[in-house]
Amino acid sequence: MSTQRFKSVEPFGDHHKSLRATFSCGSEVLDRYLKQQATQDIARRAAAVYVLLSEDGARIAGFYTLSADNIDAADLPEKLVKQLNLPRYPYIGATLLGRLARDLAYRGQGVGELLLVDALHRALQISQDVASAAVVVDAKDDNAHQFYSSFGFLRFPDSHRRLFLPMATIE
């Protein structure tokens, strides 16, 4: 693993727009999102976008998005709701980690892990102001599923790709 350092993870803003052009994570959908849709989602309050900058601040090494979500309690076995001490409401407030990507230039440098840990930490902090019992992700493929599972994310019983991590576990 390289000893590459990074400047910071910060909210995506106008001053980052010029850095989008060089971002390439290997997924056309995620590249296009950052380059064409992220600004619109921020303006519409559909998602908060955070970027990890290279040490010199000249490149976006990765990004992730957070937004409000909920879990239909009927999607979870009653035993699991009790075990995780989740609230017994029809819908449980959650935070959606909608997108997470790292630039190919930073492969093997722990960028994905750094972004995930930052997103979980941020989601935990936000949950103090706007209640959220878990972070939810929709893994785009088996590699993403394995990545999230390795951090303790649990699979929804009726969905292979949808996973969640209780705030109590994050804490």
N, C-alpha and C positions, 0 to 999 in steps of 0.2 A: 504494500500500500504506500502510495506517495505521501510526502509530508506537505503537500499543497495546503496552504492556509486560505481562509476565506474571510472576507470583510465582515459581513453581517447578513442576517435575515431581516428583511424589512418589508413594509407594505409596498406593493407595486404602485408607482406614481408616474407622473408626466416625465420626470427626469430619467426614468428607466426606458422610455419608449425607444430611444435610439439604440439601446442594447439588444432589443428583441431580434433584430435581423440576423444575428450570428447564432442564435440559439437553435440547436438541433439535438433532439433526444432520441431520434430513430423512429419515432411514432409521428406520422404525418398529422394525425388528429390532435395530439398534444402540442406539436409545434404550431399548428394553425391556431389553436386556442390561444396560446400566449401572444402570437403575432397579430391576430385579428379580432378575437372575441373578449379577451380579458378586460380591456378597458371598458367595453360595453357592459359586461357583468358587474364591474365595480360601480359604474354610473347608475345602473338599475338596481343596485344593492342585491343582486342575485348571488354574488360570491365576493369574498375578500380574498385577494390574491397577494401572496407573499413570495419574494424572490431572495435567493441566496446569491450574493455577489462575490466575485473573485476578490482576492486580497487587494488588488489595485483598483477595484471597482469598475473595471473596464468590460466585464462580461457577466452575464447571468449564468451561474453554474447550475441552477435548478429553481423550481418553483412549486408551490402547492396552493390549493384553494380550500377555504373553509366556508361553510354556510349552515344555516339552521336546518334541522331535519327532525323527524320523529320516528319512533319505532312503534309499530302496531303491536300492542302487547299480545294479541292473539297469535302473532308469529313466533312467540317464544313459549316453550313449555313452562307451565306453572312452577314446576320444580326448579327450573333455572332462574325464574324471576325471584323466587324465595331465596335460593342459594346466593344470588348476587345482590340481594337486598334492594332490588329495583322497586320503584313506586308501583302501586297497584292501580294504575289508571288505564283507560282504554288505549291511550297513546302516551308514550314516554318521550320526553324531550331529548334530543340528541344533537350532535354536531356532525355534519357530513364533511369528511375529507374527500372532496370531489375529484381532485386531480393532484398528482404528484409526479414530477419528472425531473431528471437531471440531464445536463448536456453530455453528449458522448465524449467530449474532451475531458470530462472528469470521471469517466468510468473507473471503477476500482478504487476510488478515493473516499468511499464512505459518505458520499453526498446524499444518496437516498436515505440512509440511516439518520444522517444529521437533519435532513428536512423532516423526516417522520417524527423524530424526537422533538424538534422545535414545534411542529404542528400539534403534537399531543400536549406539550407544555402550555402552548398558547390556548388550546381548547380547555384545558383544566383551569387556567386563569380566568378565561371568559365565563366558565360555568359558575364562578362565584357571583357574577352579575346577572347572567341570564342562564337559568338552570338548564343543565344538560346532564343526563345520566350516563351517556356513552358517546364514543366516537364511532361513526359508521363509515365503512368504505365499500366500494363495489370494485372488486379486483377485475382488471380487464382481461387477464389471462392466468394460466397456471403459475407462471413465474411470480406474478404480482400476488397471487393467492398465497404462495409459499412464503414470500417476503413478509406479508402482513401476519401470517400465522406464526412465523418465527418470533414475532414480537408479542405473541399472546392473544391476538385477535381470535375471536370465536365465530364459527360459522352459524348463520341462521339455519335452523333445521330444514327448512324447505328451499334453500337456495345455496348453490355451490359457490357462487361468486360474491355474495353479500356477507360481510363480516362486521363484527362490532367488538369494541373494547370498552368495558365499563370504566367510568371515571374513578371508581374506587381502586381499580387495578392501576390506572395511570398515576393516581396519587401515591 
